[in-house]
């Protein structure tokens, strides 16, 4: 069987830096990691390969330094590595990103099962997986947390719902998005670490795939992030009212509420 895992290099939430001049996240290898939700997807694909045989391909879209997460995936057991990178892809929102990924998948596929993390920790939209499935015209199950198995070309999976869980069957080919609880991602093996740099990273640019220039990058993005800012810690202030009269106590309370713009 052929499995494809879509992964993303994201900013470590514990090391977020915002460029004061541009209002954008500072993305570099020093504060970037493989999106944690994608690790569940990669582990699921590797386990299914161990059971059913086949190949696990891993794809990411980003600048050249995003190759670092592909190397990490290789150290865990991924077979083929694909980097979709081109300056014209820059500034893409989820719609333009999905369109680009789908065009790349159409070039290197088909695949029996595509796996993605439920969401990325730097944007938390949870849109990419379902949008890709819609563009590829294949079924999708989101928020997979357990019971992932394949039998007679059917995938059985348990997914998390708002008020419980649901056990569903999906005909392959299809796409799932993975969440916490599905598995415990493995650590890279010694052999994998030693061999990860030997695996070729296949680079895909805009000229390699059949894309409409009006649907990629900033030009193809109907939504844009104008500015990012760090969360300012809430300052706590305790007030003890000891005035003798109710009027004086009420005035102190009103002034305190005005300071925090509650009234």
FIMIMI-843961 format. One line per field, with one value per residue: residue number from 1; residue in three letters; x, y, z of N, C-alpha, C in turn. Coordinates in steps of 0.1 Angstrom, whole numbers, m for minus. Example, Ala and Ser with C-alpha at 12.3 -4.5 7.8 and 13.67 -1.06 7.14 Angstrom:
REM FIMIMI-843961
n	1,2
res	ALA,SER
neast	132,128
nnorth	m57,m22
nup	78,71
caeast	123,137
canorth	m45,m11
caup	78,71
ceast	132,129
cnorth	m33,0
cup	78,79
END
This chain:
REM FIMIMI-843961
n	1,2,3,4,5,6,7,8,9,10,11,12,13,14,15,16,17,18,19,20,21,22,23,24,25,26,27,28,29,30,31,32,33,34,35,36,37,38,39,40,41,42,43,44,45,46,47,48,49,50,51,52,53,54,55,56,57,58,59,60,61,62,63,64,65,66,67,68,69,70,71,72,73,74,75,76,77,78,79,80,81,82,83,84,85,86,87,88,89,90,91,92,93,94,95,96,97,98,99,100,101,102,103,104,105,106,107,108,109,110,111,112,113,114,115,116,117,118,119,120,121,122,123,124,125,126,127,128,129,130,131,132,133,134,135,136,137,138,139,140,141,142,143,144,145,146,147,148,149,150,151,152,153,154,155,156,157,158,159,160,161,162,163,164,165,166,167,168,169,170,171,172,173,174,175,176,177,178,179,180,181,182,183,184,185,186,187,188,189,190,191,192,193,194,195,196,197,198,199,200,201,202,203,204,205,206,207,208,209,210,211,212,213,214,215,216,217,218,219,220,221,222,223,224,225,226,227,228,229,230,231,232,233,234,235,236,237,238,239,240,241,242,243,244,245,246,247,248,249,250,251,252,253,254,255,256,257,258,259,260,261,262,263
res	UNK,UNK,UNK,UNK,UNK,UNK,UNK,UNK,UNK,UNK,UNK,UNK,UNK,UNK,UNK,UNK,UNK,UNK,UNK,UNK,UNK,UNK,UNK,UNK,UNK,UNK,UNK,UNK,UNK,UNK,UNK,UNK,UNK,UNK,UNK,UNK,UNK,UNK,UNK,UNK,UNK,UNK,UNK,UNK,UNK,UNK,UNK,UNK,UNK,UNK,UNK,UNK,UNK,UNK,UNK,UNK,UNK,UNK,UNK,UNK,UNK,UNK,UNK,UNK,UNK,UNK,UNK,UNK,UNK,UNK,UNK,UNK,UNK,UNK,UNK,UNK,UNK,UNK,UNK,UNK,UNK,UNK,UNK,UNK,UNK,UNK,UNK,UNK,UNK,UNK,UNK,UNK,UNK,UNK,UNK,UNK,UNK,UNK,UNK,UNK,UNK,UNK,UNK,UNK,UNK,UNK,UNK,UNK,UNK,UNK,UNK,UNK,UNK,UNK,UNK,UNK,UNK,UNK,UNK,UNK,UNK,UNK,UNK,UNK,UNK,UNK,UNK,UNK,UNK,UNK,UNK,UNK,UNK,UNK,UNK,UNK,UNK,UNK,UNK,UNK,UNK,UNK,UNK,UNK,UNK,UNK,UNK,UNK,UNK,UNK,UNK,UNK,UNK,UNK,UNK,UNK,UNK,UNK,UNK,UNK,UNK,UNK,UNK,UNK,UNK,UNK,UNK,UNK,UNK,UNK,UNK,UNK,UNK,UNK,UNK,UNK,UNK,UNK,UNK,UNK,UNK,UNK,UNK,UNK,UNK,UNK,UNK,UNK,UNK,UNK,UNK,UNK,UNK,UNK,UNK,UNK,UNK,UNK,UNK,UNK,UNK,UNK,UNK,UNK,UNK,UNK,UNK,UNK,UNK,UNK,UNK,UNK,UNK,UNK,UNK,UNK,UNK,UNK,UNK,UNK,UNK,UNK,UNK,UNK,UNK,UNK,UNK,UNK,UNK,UNK,UNK,UNK,UNK,UNK,UNK,UNK,UNK,UNK,UNK,UNK,UNK,UNK,UNK,UNK,UNK,UNK,UNK,UNK,UNK,UNK,UNK,UNK,UNK,UNK,UNK,UNK,UNK,UNK,UNK,UNK,UNK,UNK,UNK
neast	8,3,12,7,20,13,32,43,65,67,65,79,57,66,87,81,86,80,84,90,89,75,54,51,55,86,103,125,151,160,139,120,99,88,54,35,10,12,30,16,2,23,33,11,9,34,30,8,21,39,22,7,25,43,48,59,54,65,55,61,54,71,97,132,145,126,132,143,124,116,139,138,115,124,143,127,116,104,100,101,108,94,97,80,86,89,93,70,50,49,33,8,m25,m48,m64,m50,m27,m37,m45,m20,m7,m24,m21,6,4,m12,7,27,13,m10,m23,m31,m39,m40,m25,m29,m20,m43,m45,m23,0,6,m13,m38,m62,m73,m82,m68,m66,m94,m100,m82,m91,m116,m109,m95,m115,m121,m130,m131,m121,m120,m101,m91,m87,m84,m86,m75,m75,m71,m90,m101,m100,m112,m111,m112,m120,m118,m133,m131,m158,m179,m196,m187,m175,m171,m174,m163,m164,m144,m141,m113,m94,m86,m87,m74,m74,m53,m53,m45,m40,m43,m20,13,39,69,104,132,152,185,197,181,187,214,211,194,203,211,189,172,159,131,126,100,88,70,71,72,47,13,0,m23,m14,m29,m40,m22,1,4,m13,m33,m47,m75,m77,m57,m31,m27,m13,6,7,23,8,m1,6,m19,m23,m28,m48,m55,m80,m89,m116,m121,m134,m156,m182,m210,m211,m185,m171,m183,m175,m147,m148,m160,m140,m119,m130,m132,m105,m97,m112,m138,m161
nnorth	m12,23,51,84,111,143,169,196,223,241,270,267,267,275,291,314,341,374,395,428,449,439,425,398,362,350,329,304,279,277,281,263,234,201,198,189,174,162,142,121,113,105,83,66,60,46,24,11,5,m14,m35,m40,m37,m20,15,45,78,112,145,180,215,245,269,264,255,240,214,202,190,169,153,146,130,110,98,85,65,70,66,79,113,146,179,208,237,271,304,316,304,315,331,319,311,288,278,283,268,242,238,238,216,195,195,187,162,149,147,130,108,80,76,53,60,91,110,135,158,169,197,226,239,265,279,267,261,238,231,223,194,184,202,194,168,173,186,165,148,126,105,117,115,132,141,117,93,66,30,24,7,m14,m33,m53,m32,m12,13,14,35,54,84,115,133,161,155,130,98,83,55,47,36,39,40,32,49,74,101,110,129,133,131,138,110,89,74,67,85,72,72,84,59,45,36,49,76,76,71,90,113,102,97,108,141,150,177,199,223,253,251,224,213,212,241,268,300,320,309,303,309,342,356,338,337,342,351,368,370,398,408,396,391,388,372,391,387,385,409,407,421,427,441,455,466,490,511,533,540,531,545,554,530,520,538,533,507,513,529,510,492,508,512,488,488,477,489
nup	0,m5,13,23,41,52,64,85,91,120,142,174,201,226,221,206,186,176,149,153,135,111,121,119,124,135,117,118,119,144,162,153,148,141,134,162,160,135,140,151,128,112,127,127,99,96,113,99,76,86,91,67,47,20,12,28,22,26,28,26,26,21,29,19,43,56,50,71,88,72,72,98,98,81,97,115,99,74,39,13,5,1,m9,m12,m26,m34,m43,m53,m40,m15,12,11,20,37,17,m8,m1,1,m25,m39,m26,m34,m62,m63,m51,m71,m90,m79,m69,m74,m40,m14,12,27,52,77,102,127,131,128,152,149,136,138,123,113,87,64,59,55,33,13,9,m2,m26,m39,m42,m25,3,37,71,101,130,142,167,176,170,144,115,86,64,37,19,34,57,92,118,148,158,174,187,194,216,224,210,178,158,126,92,63,29,9,m18,7,32,63,93,122,158,192,213,195,191,203,193,178,187,168,153,159,136,117,122,114,87,77,62,39,23,m5,m10,m27,m47,m54,m75,m87,m114,m118,m115,m125,m122,m116,m118,m106,m84,m64,m37,m24,m41,m47,m24,m6,21,45,69,88,110,137,172,204,233,260,293,318,343,377,402,435,455,485,502,526,535,554,547,525,501,497,494,472,452,451,440,415,403,401,383,361,355,344,322,323,326
caeast	0,11,7,13,19,16,37,46,75,60,72,77,49,73,98,75,92,73,91,83,87,66,42,50,62,100,104,138,154,163,127,110,98,78,41,32,m1,17,38,6,m1,34,33,0,13,45,24,1,31,44,11,2,36,42,58,54,60,62,55,59,55,77,110,142,149,116,137,147,113,116,150,133,106,133,150,117,113,97,108,103,107,91,97,73,91,91,90,57,41,49,21,m4,m34,m51,m69,m39,m18,m43,m45,m7,m4,m32,m14,18,m1,m16,19,35,4,m20,m20,m42,m43,m33,m27,m24,m23,m56,m42,m10,0,9,m25,m50,m74,m79,m89,m61,m69,m107,m100,m75,m99,m126,m102,m91,m127,m120,m137,m123,m124,m112,m100,m90,m81,m82,m91,m71,m71,m75,m95,m109,m101,m120,m104,m120,m113,m127,m130,m136,m169,m182,m202,m184,m167,m179,m166,m167,m157,m142,m136,m101,m85,m92,m78,m77,m66,m50,m53,m39,m46,m43,m9,25,49,82,116,141,161,199,199,174,195,226,208,184,209,213,177,170,147,127,121,89,86,58,73,71,34,3,m8,m28,m7,m38,m45,m11,8,m4,m23,m44,m52,m85,m75,m43,m28,m22,m3,7,12,23,m2,4,1,m29,m19,m38,m47,m65,m84,m96,m124,m122,m141,m167,m196,m212,m208,m170,m167,m188,m166,m135,m151,m162,m127,m112,m136,m128,m91,m96,m122,m149,m173
canorth	0,36,60,98,119,157,174,210,229,252,277,261,277,279,300,323,355,382,406,441,458,434,419,384,353,348,314,299,266,278,280,256,220,193,200,177,166,154,130,111,109,97,71,58,55,36,12,5,m1,m26,m45,m42,m35,m8,26,58,90,123,158,193,227,256,273,253,250,230,201,196,181,157,145,140,119,99,91,77,54,74,61,90,127,156,193,217,250,280,318,320,297,323,339,311,308,274,274,282,258,229,236,235,203,186,194,179,148,144,144,119,98,81,70,46,67,103,113,148,162,175,211,230,247,279,286,260,262,224,232,217,180,183,209,185,156,178,188,152,140,114,107,122,114,141,139,103,91,52,20,26,m6,m16,m46,m54,m18,m3,18,16,45,60,98,123,142,171,149,115,93,77,45,48,29,47,33,38,58,84,109,112,138,126,139,132,97,79,66,73,85,66,80,80,48,48,34,60,88,75,70,100,122,95,97,120,149,154,191,202,238,256,247,210,208,220,250,281,311,328,301,299,320,354,360,329,336,352,355,371,374,411,410,387,398,379,373,398,381,393,414,405,432,425,453,453,478,491,524,532,542,523,553,554,516,518,546,526,496,519,533,498,486,517,510,476,491,468,498
caup	0,m5,23,22,53,50,76,85,101,127,153,187,208,238,216,196,184,166,143,157,123,102,128,115,132,131,114,115,124,159,170,145,151,133,141,170,155,124,145,152,114,107,134,121,86,98,118,89,67,92,90,53,37,12,13,35,16,35,20,33,18,29,24,19,57,60,48,84,93,63,77,110,94,76,109,121,91,62,28,3,10,m9,m4,m22,m23,m45,m38,m57,m30,m3,16,9,31,37,4,m17,3,m2,m40,m42,m22,m42,m75,m61,m49,m84,m97,m74,m65,m63,m27,m8,23,30,67,81,116,128,129,131,164,146,130,145,115,111,74,53,56,48,20,4,5,m11,m39,m45,m44,m17,16,48,85,109,145,145,180,179,162,130,109,72,60,25,13,42,69,104,126,158,158,185,184,205,227,225,199,167,150,113,81,51,17,4,m11,15,39,77,101,134,170,204,218,184,193,209,182,181,186,157,156,156,121,110,124,106,73,72,53,26,15,m14,m9,m41,m46,m64,m77,m95,m128,m119,m114,m133,m113,m121,m111,m99,m73,m55,m30,m19,m52,m47,m10,m2,34,49,83,87,121,148,184,216,243,271,306,326,356,387,412,445,462,497,505,541,538,564,541,512,490,495,489,458,444,449,431,402,398,398,371,350,352,335,311,324,325
ceast	9,4,15,10,22,20,41,56,68,69,68,69,56,85,93,82,84,82,84,80,76,53,40,58,76,102,118,141,156,151,116,111,88,64,37,20,3,25,28,2,10,35,23,3,24,39,16,10,37,34,8,13,34,52,51,62,56,64,54,61,61,90,120,145,138,121,141,137,112,127,146,124,114,139,140,112,106,106,111,100,104,90,91,77,93,87,75,46,40,37,8,m12,m38,m56,m59,m29,m24,m43,m31,m3,m12,m25,m1,14,m5,m4,26,27,1,m15,m33,m48,m34,m36,m21,m27,m36,m55,m28,m10,3,m3,m38,m63,m81,m86,m82,m65,m83,m107,m93,m84,m110,m121,m99,m103,m126,m126,m126,m129,m115,m112,m99,m82,m78,m88,m88,m67,m77,m79,m104,m111,m110,m111,m115,m113,m123,m123,m137,m147,m171,m187,m199,m174,m176,m169,m172,m159,m156,m136,m123,m101,m93,m82,m83,m68,m65,m49,m46,m47,m46,m32,2,36,63,93,124,150,176,202,193,181,207,223,199,190,212,201,175,157,143,120,111,87,74,59,72,57,24,m5,m12,m22,m16,m44,m34,m6,m2,m15,m35,m50,m62,m84,m60,m42,m21,m11,m5,12,13,12,4,m2,m8,m23,m30,m37,m59,m68,m93,m103,m126,m129,m153,m181,m197,m209,m193,m165,m171,m179,m153,m137,m153,m149,m118,m117,m133,m114,m89,m106,m133,m162,m168
cnorth	13,46,74,105,133,163,189,214,241,258,270,271,282,289,310,336,362,394,419,450,453,428,405,375,351,333,311,286,266,277,272,241,214,194,188,168,157,142,119,105,100,84,61,52,44,23,4,m2,m14,m38,m49,m42,m23,3,38,70,102,136,170,204,239,260,262,247,240,216,194,187,168,148,138,128,107,91,82,65,58,70,71,103,137,170,201,231,258,294,321,313,305,331,332,309,293,270,273,271,244,227,232,220,193,184,186,164,142,140,131,107,88,74,63,54,79,106,127,150,170,190,214,239,262,287,280,262,249,224,224,203,179,190,200,174,161,180,176,143,126,116,111,119,122,136,125,101,76,43,22,13,m6,m30,m46,m40,m9,1,20,25,51,75,105,133,151,165,134,111,86,67,44,40,39,39,40,39,69,92,110,123,133,136,132,120,86,69,73,73,80,76,76,69,52,47,45,73,88,75,81,109,115,95,109,127,154,168,193,217,240,251,232,204,218,229,262,291,320,322,297,311,331,358,351,328,346,357,358,374,388,414,400,394,387,382,380,392,391,396,413,416,429,438,450,466,479,504,522,533,534,531,553,541,515,526,540,514,502,523,521,492,495,515,498,477,481,477,511
cup	0,4,21,35,50,63,74,95,107,137,166,196,221,234,206,197,173,162,145,145,114,108,124,124,126,129,110,122,139,167,163,149,141,141,148,165,143,128,147,138,109,114,129,108,87,104,108,79,73,91,76,43,29,14,20,28,25,26,29,23,26,22,25,33,62,57,61,90,84,68,90,107,88,87,116,112,78,50,17,9,m1,m3,m15,m18,m35,m39,m42,m48,m17,0,14,21,29,23,m7,m14,m1,m17,m44,m38,m30,m56,m74,m59,m62,m92,m93,m70,m76,m51,m22,4,25,45,69,96,116,126,132,143,161,140,135,136,113,97,63,49,49,34,10,m1,m5,m25,m46,m47,m38,m4,27,62,93,123,149,158,183,168,147,124,95,70,48,20,21,54,80,113,136,159,169,180,196,217,229,214,190,160,136,103,69,40,12,m12,m3,23,54,83,116,146,181,208,207,187,201,199,187,181,174,162,153,142,113,111,115,91,68,62,39,17,7,m11,m23,m40,m57,m64,m85,m109,m130,m119,m122,m124,m120,m112,m103,m86,m63,m48,m25,m29,m51,m33,m7,12,37,63,83,98,131,160,196,226,255,284,313,340,366,398,422,452,474,501,520,545,547,557,528,500,486,489,475,448,441,439,417,396,394,385,359,346,342,324,311,323,318
END
